Amino acid sequence: MALTPGTRIGPYEVVGSLGAGGMGEVYRARDAKLGRDVALKILPAAFASDPDRLARFDREAQVLASLNHPHIAQIYGFQESGDARALVMELVDGPTLADVILVGPIEVTEALRLARQIALAIEAAHERGITHRDLKPSNIKITADGAVKVLDFGLAKLSPGSDSSTRTAIDATASPTLMSPTLATGVGVILGTAAYMSPEQARGRAVDRRSDIWAFGCVLYEMLTGRRAFQGEEISDTLASILRDDPDWSLIPSTVPPTVRRYLQRCLAKDPGQRVHDIGDMRLALEGAFDVPVDTLSVTASRAPRSWKRTLAMAGGIAVATIIVSGVGALVGRRAWPDAPPRVVRFAIVPPSGAAITPSQVDPDVAVSPDGSRVVFLSLEQGRRALLEQLRG
């Protein structure tokens, strides 16, 4: 039975309902002792005698207690009153991400800013060995100042590789196991929400943090396009789409950075082995860490050989000899003068005495500098010694 305004659970007085889902009912309540509003998550009475639901409810409290991050809604405590069991949580005012997307696609810069905060929250959970397993827009709130808060760790799973402090607080063996998901009876909801399930979740297989990365990709796609990545009239149709179809990538705005687009596509790779393995990598892509300006890919003729020399001299065993060749620009098909016809120049490169160049088609030992003014080649031990003497001088 739903709680009515005025109902008290310990020092908390219910003010009104905030929503309900498969894992609990959430109410706004007033903390009489501290004079603040909180969110109370109540286990519905229908599940009060279900040991699996009770174990999951208790574990959600422990999971939240083990996390302390600005983009994850905090837990204040656990309250029992008669038959009622409640998680006392931070009240996050503001719309859910689902509410925002209903209006339409989010502007690219804002979408990437919000996505970065979501990634930070999931990264913090993964670092504690916690997989969310139900990441979706309706479980993400946006505060009045534009900050993201990830909610509802009711389906969270503790991985075997989690750190000892988290494992001390949370016993992974208490996690209920769904042996035979049945969509017709609604039992499959324990796995997550259909539209955001990874292919391995949809098949009822074991999941890890890469399922969260898949869900993150679904959320980001929806933010950018205003449409779900995978849709269907029925749950079974949606799951079939996840297993069979690819998102319509043409809907991604052209202003999305190419690196973000590539990483988003990797988030939604159906094979977990081909998917982005760490949400931290996706966060770095959103921050532009992998965006390399084109001009930094070109190395000037004066700096390139010097850099090669230093690197190879430190490594030892290989030397670099640099030969400055006049008119090498013609070698690469460039004109020496505006009206001069191109001509072929042939010449020999004689390595230092006792040195040799080992040809290789896989990793050639000879290269021409970007401006065509220098030729660089790798030689053996005698050349290395000559180089070291030059550097010391």
Buried (B, 14 or more C-beta within 10 A) or exposed (E): EEBEEEBBBBBBBBBEBBEEBBBBBBBBBBBEEEEEBBBBBBBBEEBBEBEBBBBBBBBBBBBBBBBEBEBBBBBBBBBEEEEBBBBBBBBBEBBBBBEBBEEEBBEBEEBBBBBBBBBBBBBBBBBBBBBBBBBBBBBBBBEEEEBBBBBBBBBBBBBEEBEEEBBEBBEBEBBBEEEEBEEEEEEBBBBBBBBBBBBBBBBEEEBBBBBBBBBBBBBBBBBBBBBBBBEBEEBEEBBBBBEEEEBEEEEBEEEBBEBBBEBBBBBBBBEBEEBBBEBBBBBBBBEEEBEEEEEEEEBEBEEBBBEBBEEBBEEEEBBBBBBEBEEBBBBEEEEEEEEEEEEEEEEEEEBBEEBEBEEEEEEEBEBBBBBBBBBBBBBBBBBBBBBBEEEEE
